[in-house]
Amino acid sequence: KLTTLSTTLTNQVLGKILLQVEDHGEAWYVDPITKLRYYLADGPTAYEALRKFGLGITNANLAKIPVGIEERFEDTDTDGDGLADQLEEGLGTDISKTDTDGDGVSDYEEVINNNTNPLGTGNLVYNANLANSLKGRILLQVESHGEAWYVNPTDGRRYYMKDGNAAYKIMRFLSLGITNENIYKVGIGDL
């Protein structure tokens, strides 16, 4: 059966991770630039998506996008501050210190609740226009080690994807369920 592509539906799901709910939970990323969906079969494929769709960003601009935490993502939290070790690695905070900068406020509280700098003094200043313009994009830190972040189009927060397996898990956690009928209305691309 031929299905007609839907520009309206495609535009509604740009930048989102779609989870095919009527089959085996296949995950797809809809690239906001090509407007095509790409199959995320596993961790290595998710890593390839990071490489293909990643947009370089400076550390200064990345810091203007609020950090998101996915509670279902299971990772070690060596210092017990509420930030997983992998996320702390991405943020540059110390995985063995609850309060990296020693100001009396935990790294978690500074990043998630207070919007203050866990690495020193001052407030974190977010730029809603920048965050909104990057919703659904995969960002790569060009001034660091190419750390990858996904800006969730639903909440405008950035989620750290340390490697392909972490990317695959985060993308599945932040996904939107979609029927077979609708997934086929979005054009398909090849990684």
C-alpha positions, -999 to 999 in steps of 0.1 A, spaced: 0 0 0 14 34 -10 12 61 17 13 98 8 39 118 26 25 145 48 43 179 51 20 189 79 28 158 100 65 160 91 67 196 103 50 187 136 76 160 144 108 178 132 137 172 156 118 146 176 126 110 182 97 88 172 90 54 187 70 31 165 44 18 190 27 -8 168 57 -28 159 88 -35 180 94 0 193 117 10 165 132 45 171 135 71 144 151 106 144 134 132 122 162 156 111 149 192 111 172 201 82 165 173 57 130 167 71 135 129 68 134 102 94 164 80 102 163 46 118 181 43 151 186 6 153 210 5 182 239 23 200 263 23 171 236 36 147 227 64 173 264 73 174 264 76 136 234 99 138 254 121 162 282 123 137 259 129 107 235 155 123 257 171 149 260 209 147 291 225 162 285 249 192 308 269 214 310 262 251 297 297 257 266 292 236 260 257 249 259 271 285 230 293 274 208 262 270 194 247 302 204 212 312 179 184 313 181 153 334 164 121 324 156 103 357 152 69 339 187 70 326 207 47 349 242 57 355 266 59 385 265 90 407 298 86 425 294 117 447 256 113 453 248 148 443 219 139 419 240 144 387 251 111 370 288 108 364 283 109 326 264 142 329 291 156 352 317 147 327 298 166 300 294 196 324 330 196 336 320 192 372 339 168 395 323 133 398 339 129 433 327 162 448 291 170 456 300 207 453 327 211 427 333 249 433 330 246 472 304 273 475 281 253 498 255 245 471 255 210 454 263 208 417 227 195 412 211 224 430 232 249 410 225 234 376 189 223 379 173 245 405 193 276 411 207 284 376 241 292 392 275 282 380 287 249 395 322 257 384 326 291 399 306 323 407 277 339 390 244 328 375 238 307 344 222 330 319 200 311 295 190 324 261 154 313 252 158 324 216 190 303 211 174 273 229 143 276 207 162 279 175 181 247 184 152 225 195 155 190 180 192 195 171 222 174 181 250 197 193 287 190 194 310 210 216 337 222 192 359 238 219 360 207 240 361 170 230 331 170 207 307 161 235 272 155 221 239 170 234 204 166 222 181 196 226 147 182 234 120 200 213 95 194 240 112 211 270 141 230 253 166 215 276 199 198 265 206 162 273 241 148 274 249 118 252 283 105 262 284 78 236 262 58 212 246 37 239 238 67 260 225 85 229 203 55 221 189 54 256 183 91 259 166 93 225 143 64 234 134 80 268 126 113 251 107 98 222 72 104 210 50 73 202 37 72 166 15 47 147 27 28 116 2 47 95 17 81 105 54 70 105 51 62 68 39 97 62 74 110 70 100 105 43 129 82 51 166 88 48 196 65 51 224 69 76 
